[in-house]
Amino acid sequence: MILYNIAASPSFKPMKHALIISALTMALTATSASAACVVEYKAKRTNPTEYKHAVTTVPANTCNAASAASVVRSQLAATGWQLLAIVSVNPNG
């Protein structure tokens, strides 16, 4: 009875709901498969001088300090930041 009433409602759009659910499922699956390694780092930016201590994810095949540093350095350079140090690398995400 409840399903019938929802489907009969003029505001119910089953295709829209199915697309949203499908998109969320695919996004969560892609994120967990491609970013299995969490990297904690310190970075700085000049003009104005700023420092940050943050985390990011890198692909599982770069889950060691040297490889992760290369990936993080590239990510940061694109936004004007400079990597200072990799604090930790966590392969368990």
Secondary structure, DSSP 8 states (H G I E B T S, - for coil): -HHHHHHHSTT--HHHHHHHHHHHHHHHHHHHHH--EEEEEEEEETTTTEEEEEEEEE-GGG-SHHHHHHHHHHHHHTTT-EEEEEEEEETT-
